[in-house]
Amino acid sequence: MTEEGIDLQADVLIIGGGMAACWAAIAAAQAGADVLLVDKGFVGTSGVTATGGPNHWWVAPEPGKREAAVEERHARSFGLAERHWMARIIEESWIALPTLARYYPFGGDGRGGTFYPGVRGPEYMRALRRYATDAGVRILDHHPALELLVHDDGSVAGAAGHARLTGQSWRARAGAVIMATGGCAFRSGLIGSHGNTGDGLLMAAEAGAALSGMEFSVSYSLSPAWNSTRTLPYFAARFFDQDGRELDIPPPIGGEGAHLRALASAMLAGPVIADLSDAPEGLKPILRRIQPASPTPFERRGLDIFRDRFEIKLFGEGTVRGTGGLQVVDAHCQTSLSGLYAAGDSATRELVAGATSGGGAQNAAWALTSGRIAGAAAAARAKRDGRRLGAAARAVGQAGLRPAASPRPVDLKAVLPVVQHATIGYDDALWRSAPKLARARDALDGAWRLLADHGQGVGLDRVGLREHAAMIAAARWVTAAAHRRDESRGMHMRADRPATDAALASRLLTGGTDKVWTRFETPALQEAAA
């Protein structure tokens, strides 16, 4: 420890504390690396997994079964997923989940075997923490990272941040870094997502990393209006307006876009009431076990979720349940920055879900698999190249840390509505159009300029400033990508371009901070669009 703060080093530094971060830490430690994991919250309770009941994509290795599962999901990816990645996450989940049995009490499958794919979030995350610490991982809770450190050759050298409990700054050097900070839910109130503000995306983009699939961010969780829970019970719901008239809402299965738009239209007109009395009898006794966060808000209000009617709301999920994130450039989950790997919701999930949400089975399997792949690859890199402690490393964080103009207070309460209007506001997100996107772009550019030019915090205030900078940045990438993709495809719905253009079946990259850029991943398409 120095007067300036805390100096740390490791072979592999992992930023984040959710499912993907823990699996990455375990894999890196098992590969022989000295692993340091830093999280802004407490590993085991932070992130969206800890409040849910994740289900992994689980397909037995029986003849033709996995191939059929891949083809069925690939047909829903709008041409942007890759079969070999889909097969890879199925296989990795099949291998890895049983290794957690020492720490997690898996239930039976009703046939004398063990049921591995569905887990309860709170117990799952506690189990992963124990698994990681037993593997030798050093965990620093309440140590949010604020910026990356970069070598003169552009490769990532570590990160720096703030220790909440001591008030000190910390700086960590490492042979490789894994970004696993999750997606960005834009402070929508989605349960478990308050810390999911896109911090890792901003840190990586400041160092020059590209993102992919940011336009595929239109996802919502249906919950009671007063408290975000989960959406499981609502597949059997009937919906009514405040006068008791039943609404014509199409089912979510097979028509998620139509379902969301119908609900949003009704909510824009007035309160919408849900009735779950038609839910299957078999769901009622097991809901608490599979989604422990769902019943509690009703019990606190003295309501019976399956008998009483109640008002509902759509909580925006952004890139948490969308597919956008850091571009993955190779089979080892490396980003476009040398030495930086991405896992879980910090990485694009287009490789396995394409233009549709991988929520549920695919996202969980991706978090597990990308974490393990990135962990092993980062350990191998650190073993090969070492920590390079003798090489210079500079911090590259800007907005909220090093103002471009004169420092002055920034009203963050005024910033957030601009971000939310552009990203999770029903009208702007579900009925995108060129004029709306242009207005959102201008408003977000103004918010960015204000914070980048004048925002500068001291101590813990830096964390809040960086979170807001990250949300603005993520919103700008979402808006730029949505404007550039001049069609409707999967979760990306353009009211002024309702058709899907076969010529645009390519992933769309974006990045930049002061100046946002976009380009298609397919070189030929990029040349044609230029």
Wavefront OBJ file of the C-alpha trace (Angstrom):
o trace
v 0.000 0.000 0.000
v 1.268 3.481 -0.894
v 0.200 6.966 0.182
v -1.627 7.381 -3.125
v -3.650 4.216 -2.760
v -3.541 0.452 -3.144
v -1.191 -1.190 -5.643
v -2.224 -4.657 -6.823
v -1.062 -7.155 -9.389
v -2.162 -10.539 -10.735
v -1.771 -12.777 -13.749
v -5.446 -12.297 -14.619
v -7.652 -9.401 -13.518
v -11.415 -9.891 -13.799
v -13.727 -6.885 -13.578
v -17.266 -7.776 -12.503
v -18.932 -10.088 -10.026
v -21.782 -11.956 -11.691
v -22.116 -15.387 -13.212
v -19.712 -14.851 -16.109
v -17.075 -13.214 -13.889
v -17.141 -16.093 -11.428
v -16.907 -18.807 -14.092
v -14.031 -16.867 -15.698
v -12.209 -16.613 -12.371
v -12.655 -20.322 -11.687
v -11.381 -21.302 -15.136
v -8.359 -18.993 -14.944
v -7.425 -20.250 -11.481
v -7.825 -23.864 -12.563
v -5.423 -23.097 -15.415
v -2.796 -22.104 -12.855
v -3.130 -18.324 -12.919
v -3.024 -15.974 -9.955
v -6.489 -14.407 -10.270
v -7.833 -11.150 -8.865
v -11.560 -10.367 -9.172
v -12.834 -6.850 -8.418
v -16.521 -5.969 -8.233
v -18.462 -2.797 -7.519
v -20.834 -4.801 -5.300
v -20.531 -7.993 -3.270
v -19.746 -11.088 -5.326
v -22.587 -13.496 -4.707
v -25.341 -10.902 -4.502
v -24.571 -8.358 -7.236
v -26.046 -8.554 -10.714
v -29.235 -9.856 -12.284
v -28.465 -13.554 -11.798
v -28.624 -13.248 -8.007
v -32.260 -12.132 -8.135
v -33.534 -14.607 -10.707
v -33.800 -18.254 -11.589
v -31.525 -18.774 -14.598
v -32.062 -21.720 -16.875
v -29.137 -22.908 -19.001
v -29.415 -24.254 -22.528
v -29.257 -27.953 -21.680
v -29.346 -30.560 -24.439
v -28.241 -34.161 -23.936
v -25.597 -35.533 -26.349
v -28.029 -37.911 -28.005
v -27.922 -38.611 -31.760
v -29.277 -35.630 -33.678
v -30.697 -33.886 -30.615
v -28.147 -31.118 -30.308
v -28.068 -30.522 -34.056
v -31.836 -30.106 -34.056
v -31.687 -27.717 -31.093
v -29.083 -25.585 -32.831
v -31.052 -25.465 -36.079
v -34.252 -24.483 -34.268
v -32.554 -21.587 -32.501
v -30.497 -20.592 -35.526
v -33.685 -20.155 -37.541
v -34.723 -17.464 -35.033
v -31.426 -15.561 -35.123
v -32.152 -13.569 -38.306
v -28.928 -14.781 -39.882
v -26.541 -13.348 -37.289
v -25.755 -16.358 -35.059
v -23.091 -18.983 -35.673
v -23.898 -22.664 -35.339
v -20.480 -23.669 -34.037
v -20.750 -21.156 -31.181
v -24.236 -22.416 -30.348
v -23.009 -26.005 -30.259
v -20.068 -24.883 -28.151
v -22.161 -23.361 -25.365
v -24.388 -26.447 -25.232
v -21.361 -28.696 -24.807
v -19.599 -26.460 -22.295
v -22.724 -26.097 -20.133
v -23.155 -29.873 -20.152
v -19.592 -30.334 -18.907
v -19.314 -27.455 -16.444
v -22.574 -27.338 -14.504
v -22.143 -30.737 -12.811
v -18.796 -29.561 -11.408
v -20.757 -27.158 -9.204
v -22.505 -30.020 -7.376
v -20.060 -29.773 -4.463
v -21.355 -26.254 -3.783
v -24.925 -26.156 -5.098
v -27.809 -28.495 -4.094
v -29.111 -29.529 -7.510
v -32.566 -31.110 -7.441
v -33.809 -34.308 -9.007
v -35.123 -34.612 -12.551
v -38.021 -36.862 -11.610
v -36.427 -39.874 -13.284
v -33.832 -40.771 -10.681
v -31.213 -38.372 -12.034
v -30.083 -34.807 -11.317
v -31.650 -31.681 -12.789
v -28.766 -29.356 -13.655
v -29.961 -26.594 -16.034
v -32.399 -24.658 -13.840
v -30.903 -23.028 -10.749
v -32.044 -20.540 -8.119
v -30.095 -17.330 -8.533
v -29.245 -16.540 -4.901
v -27.912 -20.012 -4.129
v -26.199 -20.253 -7.523
v -24.187 -17.091 -6.980
v -23.247 -18.040 -3.428
v -22.073 -21.401 -4.759
v -19.981 -19.767 -7.481
v -18.328 -17.505 -4.922
v -17.362 -20.487 -2.779
v -16.166 -22.383 -5.849
v -13.977 -19.428 -6.866
v -12.462 -18.839 -3.441
v -11.709 -22.544 -3.045
v -9.921 -22.366 -6.410
v -7.679 -19.636 -4.984
v -9.301 -16.540 -6.499
v -8.752 -13.291 -4.586
v -12.020 -11.348 -4.427
v -12.214 -7.643 -3.666
v -15.823 -6.643 -3.012
v -16.928 -3.007 -3.232
v -13.969 -2.123 -5.460
v -15.561 -0.593 -8.584
v -13.217 -0.221 -11.539
v -13.246 3.210 -13.156
v -10.828 2.926 -16.074
v -8.433 0.652 -17.919
v -4.652 0.886 -17.968
v -3.015 0.561 -21.386
v 0.560 -0.116 -22.532
v 2.225 2.101 -25.117
v 1.585 -0.592 -27.747
v -2.174 -0.370 -27.101
v -2.530 -3.630 -25.204
v -4.433 -3.638 -21.922
v -2.254 -3.591 -18.788
v -4.802 -3.562 -15.951
v -7.344 -1.232 -14.384
v -7.794 1.397 -11.700
v -10.695 2.178 -9.431
v -12.053 3.160 -6.037
v -12.262 1.150 -2.806
v -15.630 2.067 -1.330
v -14.980 0.964 2.237
v -11.610 2.684 2.713
v -12.040 5.610 0.334
v -8.723 4.851 -1.366
v -7.894 4.582 -5.021
v -6.607 1.256 -6.291
v -4.505 0.316 -9.285
v -4.041 -3.248 -10.528
v -1.549 -4.493 -13.124
v -2.171 -7.820 -14.845
v -1.015 -9.970 -17.724
v -4.593 -10.123 -19.076
v -7.939 -8.530 -18.199
v -11.449 -9.957 -18.528
v -14.384 -7.554 -18.747
v -17.445 -9.134 -17.141
v -19.368 -6.151 -15.781
v -22.697 -7.126 -17.354
v -24.974 -5.188 -19.650
v -26.727 -1.833 -19.262
v -30.357 -1.580 -18.108
v -30.294 2.231 -17.963
v -31.504 2.354 -14.331
v -34.957 1.157 -15.371
v -35.703 -0.394 -11.992
v -35.259 -3.926 -13.341
v -34.607 -6.147 -10.333
v -30.916 -6.724 -9.685
v -29.781 -4.291 -12.379
v -29.056 -1.083 -10.464
v -25.324 -1.630 -10.872
v -25.642 -2.644 -14.520
v -24.787 0.725 -16.033
v -22.482 -0.279 -18.882
v -19.274 0.614 -17.038
v -17.199 -2.064 -18.752
v -18.392 -1.011 -22.195
v -17.248 2.558 -21.592
v -13.888 1.536 -20.134
v -13.182 -0.702 -23.121
v -14.380 1.828 -25.706
v -12.148 4.538 -24.229
v -9.218 2.241 -24.920
v -10.408 1.705 -28.504
v -12.557 -1.450 -28.341
v -15.453 -1.990 -30.744
v -18.971 -3.044 -29.804
v -21.442 -5.125 -31.788
v -25.213 -5.567 -31.847
v -26.078 -2.522 -29.758
v -29.239 -1.930 -31.808
v -30.660 -5.200 -30.460
v -31.549 -3.770 -27.057
v -35.353 -3.566 -27.073
v -36.293 -5.946 -24.294
v -38.644 -5.521 -21.356
v -39.547 -7.428 -18.223
v -43.252 -7.495 -17.332
v -43.781 -7.059 -13.588
v -46.168 -5.548 -11.057
v -46.079 -1.783 -11.519
v -44.678 -1.117 -8.060
v -41.827 -3.645 -8.096
v -39.752 -5.399 -10.751
v -39.853 -9.190 -10.389
v -39.705 -11.663 -13.264
v -41.906 -12.468 -16.250
v -42.485 -16.207 -15.892
v -46.158 -16.221 -14.760
v -47.415 -13.846 -17.445
v -47.561 -16.261 -20.376
v -51.037 -17.244 -19.101
v -52.182 -13.730 -18.185
v -55.254 -11.847 -19.343
v -55.041 -8.064 -19.499
v -57.620 -5.359 -18.755
v -57.837 -1.582 -18.814
v -58.676 0.414 -15.684
v -62.410 0.178 -16.474
v -62.322 -3.624 -16.544
v -62.484 -4.081 -20.307
v -60.325 -6.975 -21.525
v -57.548 -5.959 -23.901
v -56.608 -7.826 -27.068
v -52.957 -8.619 -26.368
v -51.271 -11.244 -28.584
v -49.314 -13.974 -26.782
v -45.562 -13.450 -26.314
v -44.578 -16.818 -27.775
v -44.004 -16.511 -31.512
v -44.723 -12.784 -31.561
v -42.712 -11.018 -28.878
v -42.570 -7.745 -30.783
v -46.328 -7.629 -31.302
v -46.914 -8.573 -27.663
v -44.653 -5.788 -26.363
v -46.076 -3.192 -28.698
v -49.657 -4.050 -27.763
v -48.868 -3.821 -24.055
v -46.909 -0.595 -24.476
v -49.704 0.996 -26.528
v -52.201 0.133 -23.825
v -49.904 1.484 -21.086
v -49.397 4.739 -22.949
v -53.191 5.110 -22.913
v -53.601 4.288 -19.216
v -53.042 1.683 -16.490
v -53.027 -1.976 -17.547
v -54.250 -4.653 -15.146
v -53.157 -8.310 -15.200
v -55.174 -11.366 -14.197
v -53.252 -14.628 -13.625
v -56.163 -16.757 -12.481
v -55.791 -18.935 -15.607
v -52.177 -19.875 -14.821
v -51.501 -23.632 -14.735
v -52.145 -25.219 -11.355
v -48.707 -26.834 -11.455
v -47.003 -23.417 -11.502
v -48.465 -22.143 -8.254
v -46.678 -24.397 -5.742
v -43.264 -24.148 -7.444
v -43.078 -20.438 -8.304
v -41.238 -19.541 -5.118
v -38.681 -22.272 -5.725
v -37.858 -21.353 -9.318
v -38.224 -17.567 -9.027
v -37.908 -16.615 -5.363
v -38.167 -12.876 -6.020
v -41.598 -13.066 -7.689
v -44.057 -13.709 -4.800
v -42.608 -11.316 -2.199
v -43.928 -7.964 -3.564
v -47.433 -9.406 -3.652
v -47.227 -10.781 -0.127
v -46.089 -7.402 1.174
v -49.275 -5.890 -0.259
v -51.512 -8.700 0.882
v -52.235 -9.815 -2.697
v -52.592 -13.313 -4.125
v -50.678 -13.302 -7.424
v -52.957 -16.003 -8.878
v -56.254 -14.619 -7.609
v -56.117 -10.825 -7.351
v -55.801 -8.460 -10.290
v -52.969 -5.910 -10.205
v -51.410 -3.147 -12.286
v -48.359 -4.044 -14.367
v -45.445 -2.222 -15.993
v -42.746 -2.957 -18.550
v -39.267 -2.553 -17.062
v -36.574 -1.943 -19.669
v -33.781 -4.501 -19.805
v -31.541 -2.831 -22.395
v -28.450 -4.837 -23.242
v -28.871 -7.093 -20.188
v -31.407 -9.192 -22.052
v -30.587 -7.736 -25.440
v -27.616 -9.021 -27.426
v -25.262 -6.053 -27.737
v -21.843 -5.795 -26.130
v -18.129 -5.813 -26.842
v -17.163 -7.390 -30.141
v -15.651 -10.869 -29.832
v -12.950 -11.257 -32.473
v -11.727 -14.822 -31.984
v -12.510 -18.228 -30.510
v -10.989 -17.165 -27.167
v -13.453 -14.332 -26.420
v -10.832 -11.661 -27.006
v -12.090 -8.189 -27.831
v -10.599 -5.966 -30.517
v -8.100 -4.820 -27.845
v -5.051 -6.996 -27.281
v -5.090 -8.422 -23.774
v -8.766 -7.667 -23.077
v -11.325 -10.470 -23.060
v -15.104 -10.201 -22.653
v -17.582 -12.539 -20.995
v -21.297 -12.676 -20.285
v -23.476 -9.648 -20.975
v -20.398 -7.438 -21.454
v -19.828 -9.306 -24.715
v -22.105 -9.439 -27.724
v -24.415 -12.459 -27.655
v -25.095 -12.269 -31.390
v -22.821 -15.280 -31.834
v -25.420 -17.494 -30.138
v -28.670 -15.516 -30.307
v -28.364 -13.281 -33.360
v -30.888 -10.450 -33.470
v -33.233 -11.941 -30.864
v -32.911 -12.047 -27.105
v -30.929 -14.897 -25.661
v -32.792 -14.349 -22.392
v -33.065 -17.465 -20.318
v -31.325 -20.542 -21.641
v -28.930 -19.065 -24.201
v -27.763 -16.097 -22.120
v -27.015 -18.247 -19.091
v -25.151 -20.819 -21.172
v -23.260 -17.998 -22.880
v -22.263 -16.425 -19.554
v -20.938 -19.749 -18.312
v -19.174 -20.650 -21.554
v -17.701 -17.256 -22.424
v -16.499 -16.945 -18.840
v -14.707 -20.287 -18.939
v -13.259 -19.650 -22.400
v -12.049 -16.155 -21.510
v -10.627 -17.354 -18.194
v -8.559 -20.113 -19.786
v -7.375 -17.853 -22.616
v -6.410 -15.011 -20.278
v -4.447 -17.432 -18.085
v -2.585 -18.758 -21.126
v -1.730 -15.231 -22.277
v -0.471 -14.240 -18.832
v 1.652 -17.369 -18.645
v 3.120 -16.639 -22.082
v 3.747 -12.880 -21.772
v 3.932 -12.319 -18.025
v 2.622 -9.253 -16.235
v 4.963 -6.778 -18.008
v 5.332 -4.727 -14.832
v 8.406 -3.012 -16.200
v 6.476 -1.543 -19.134
v 4.742 1.810 -18.756
v 0.969 1.816 -18.378
v -1.289 4.845 -18.624
v -4.866 5.310 -17.454
v -7.262 6.124 -20.318
v -10.522 7.072 -18.562
v -11.951 10.439 -19.555
v -15.596 11.448 -18.978
v -16.260 11.934 -15.280
v -12.575 11.630 -14.420
v -10.642 14.092 -16.552
v -12.906 16.834 -17.910
v -12.154 18.161 -21.367
v -12.958 21.724 -20.245
v -13.459 23.454 -16.893
v -14.744 21.257 -14.031
v -18.124 22.187 -12.610
v -21.063 20.364 -10.996
v -23.244 18.322 -13.354
v -26.907 17.677 -12.568
v -27.068 13.890 -12.977
v -30.800 13.875 -12.248
v -31.319 15.791 -15.473
v -29.090 13.419 -17.453
v -30.881 10.156 -16.699
v -34.288 11.040 -18.237
v -32.542 11.879 -21.526
v -30.893 8.453 -21.526
v -34.052 6.575 -20.579
v -36.247 8.374 -23.091
v -33.938 7.301 -25.910
v -33.379 3.714 -24.828
v -36.301 2.316 -22.834
v -39.100 4.818 -23.411
v -41.892 2.784 -24.985
v -42.551 5.081 -27.932
v -38.937 5.693 -28.933
v -37.729 2.102 -28.434
v -40.648 0.082 -29.811
v -41.452 2.416 -32.710
v -38.029 3.594 -33.833
v -37.766 5.920 -36.821
v -35.125 8.124 -38.387
v -36.572 11.395 -36.992
v -36.901 9.979 -33.467
v -33.390 8.543 -33.564
v -31.975 11.829 -34.817
v -33.635 13.740 -31.974
v -32.355 11.185 -29.471
v -28.852 11.440 -30.930
v -28.795 15.225 -30.530
v -30.085 15.099 -26.960
v -27.605 12.399 -25.984
v -24.718 14.217 -27.642
v -25.593 17.258 -25.529
v -25.678 15.184 -22.349
v -22.351 13.589 -23.221
v -20.710 16.922 -23.952
v -21.904 18.320 -20.630
v -20.517 15.438 -18.588
v -17.344 14.943 -20.647
v -16.475 18.641 -20.568
v -17.294 19.404 -16.952
v -17.781 16.267 -14.854
v -15.104 15.604 -12.266
v -15.666 13.886 -8.961
v -13.641 13.191 -5.858
v -13.632 9.858 -4.066
v -16.909 7.989 -4.262
v -18.490 10.716 -6.421
v -16.327 9.478 -9.279
v -18.257 6.194 -9.300
v -21.601 7.906 -9.833
v -20.208 10.163 -12.547
v -18.688 7.221 -14.383
v -21.934 5.250 -14.155
v -23.833 8.095 -15.773
v -21.127 8.584 -18.387
v -21.376 4.889 -19.210
v -25.160 5.008 -19.551
v -24.945 8.005 -21.871
v -22.261 6.280 -23.931
v -24.288 3.070 -24.184
v -27.365 5.037 -25.214
v -25.382 6.808 -27.935
v -24.124 3.494 -29.318
v -27.639 2.030 -29.237
v -29.038 5.071 -31.031
v -26.272 5.214 -33.643
v -26.577 1.518 -34.463
v -30.383 1.695 -34.604
v -30.136 4.631 -37.007
v -27.551 2.932 -39.205
v -29.477 -0.360 -39.472
v -32.039 0.857 -41.964
v -34.449 -2.056 -41.561
v -36.322 -4.075 -38.929
v -34.580 -7.228 -37.725
v -35.390 -9.195 -34.585
v -35.447 -6.928 -31.525
v -34.644 -3.886 -33.662
v -37.995 -2.527 -34.870
v -38.135 0.486 -37.189
v -41.618 1.876 -37.768
v -40.344 3.619 -40.897
v -38.542 0.509 -42.169
v -40.801 -2.413 -41.172
v -39.286 -4.935 -43.590
v -36.135 -7.013 -43.091
v -33.505 -6.362 -45.756
v -31.700 -9.577 -46.733
v -28.704 -7.499 -47.827
v -28.160 -6.309 -44.248
v -27.639 -9.760 -42.701
v -24.376 -8.644 -41.121
v -23.366 -7.662 -37.633
v -23.057 -3.924 -37.117
v -20.122 -2.539 -35.159
v -20.011 0.719 -33.268
v -17.706 2.534 -30.889
v -16.079 5.834 -30.062
v -16.782 8.224 -27.222
v -16.499 11.864 -28.271
v -17.326 10.844 -31.832
v -19.467 7.731 -32.283
v -18.891 5.612 -35.383
v -20.656 2.646 -37.005
v -19.660 0.133 -39.675
v -20.885 -3.244 -40.856
v -18.728 -6.222 -40.019
v -19.006 -7.686 -43.535
v -16.394 -5.848 -45.667
v -18.411 -6.024 -48.892
v -21.476 -4.595 -47.197
v -19.433 -1.868 -45.597
v -18.065 -0.838 -48.991
v -21.547 -0.843 -50.531
v -22.941 1.278 -47.690
v -20.110 3.808 -47.809
l 1 2 3 4 5 6 7 8 9 10 11 12 13 14 15 16 17 18 19 20 21 22 23 24 25 26 27 28 29 30 31 32 33 34 35 36 37 38 39 40 41 42 43 44 45 46 47 48 49 50 51 52 53 54 55 56 57 58 59 60 61 62 63 64 65 66 67 68 69 70 71 72 73 74 75 76 77 78 79 80 81 82 83 84 85 86 87 88 89 90 91 92 93 94 95 96 97 98 99 100 101 102 103 104 105 106 107 108 109 110 111 112 113 114 115 116 117 118 119 120 121 122 123 124 125 126 127 128 129 130 131 132 133 134 135 136 137 138 139 140 141 142 143 144 145 146 147 148 149 150 151 152 153 154 155 156 157 158 159 160 161 162 163 164 165 166 167 168 169 170 171 172 173 174 175 176 177 178 179 180 181 182 183 184 185 186 187 188 189 190 191 192 193 194 195 196 197 198 199 200 201 202 203 204 205 206 207 208 209 210 211 212 213 214 215 216 217 218 219 220 221 222 223 224 225 226 227 228 229 230 231 232 233 234 235 236 237 238 239 240 241 242 243 244 245 246 247 248 249 250 251 252 253 254 255 256 257 258 259 260 261 262 263 264 265 266 267 268 269 270 271 272 273 274 275 276 277 278 279 280 281 282 283 284 285 286 287 288 289 290 291 292 293 294 295 296 297 298 299 300 301 302 303 304 305 306 307 308 309 310 311 312 313 314 315 316 317 318 319 320 321 322 323 324 325 326 327 328 329 330 331 332 333 334 335 336 337 338 339 340 341 342 343 344 345 346 347 348 349 350 351 352 353 354 355 356 357 358 359 360 361 362 363 364 365 366 367 368 369 370 371 372 373 374 375 376 377 378 379 380 381 382 383 384 385 386 387 388 389 390 391 392 393 394 395 396 397 398 399 400 401 402 403 404 405 406 407 408 409 410 411 412 413 414 415 416 417 418 419 420 421 422 423 424 425 426 427 428 429 430 431 432 433 434 435 436 437 438 439 440 441 442 443 444 445 446 447 448 449 450 451 452 453 454 455 456 457 458 459 460 461 462 463 464 465 466 467 468 469 470 471 472 473 474 475 476 477 478 479 480 481 482 483 484 485 486 487 488 489 490 491 492 493 494 495 496 497 498 499 500 501 502 503 504 505 506 507 508 509 510 511 512 513 514 515 516 517 518 519 520 521 522 523 524 525 526 527 528 529 530
